[in-house]
């Protein structure tokens, strides 16, 4: 699954277009490398997302095409 779609499905970013812009702006990195929106997300990837001055670090635990609102947080694990 593309990283922009994963960010939307997991509800880390509200809209896919915003996720796409974040990737193009260099604010998303996976395993220490800045990635484009077309990057293919895999289980075990460690992702850093920059929201302004705040950085969120997560580890991908599951990749699914569709997920309910209550289950969205099961797709990733927040790292300290």
Rosetta blueprint (number, residue, H / E / L):
1 X L
2 X E
3 X H
4 X H
5 X H
6 X H
7 X H
8 X H
9 X H
10 X L
11 X L
12 X L
13 X L
14 X L
15 X L
16 X H
17 X H
18 X H
19 X H
20 X H
21 X H
22 X H
23 X H
24 X H
25 X L
26 X L
27 X L
28 X E
29 X E
30 X E
31 X L
32 X L
33 X E
34 X E
35 X L
36 X L
37 X L
38 X L
39 X L
40 X E
41 X L
42 X L
43 X L
44 X L
45 X L
46 X E
47 X E
48 X E
49 X E
50 X E
51 X E
52 X L
53 X L
54 X E
55 X E
56 X E
57 X E
58 X E
59 X E
60 X E
61 X L
62 X L
63 X L
64 X L
65 X L
66 X L
67 X L
68 X L
69 X H
70 X H
71 X H
72 X H
73 X H
74 X H
75 X H
76 X E
77 X E
78 X E
79 X L
80 X L
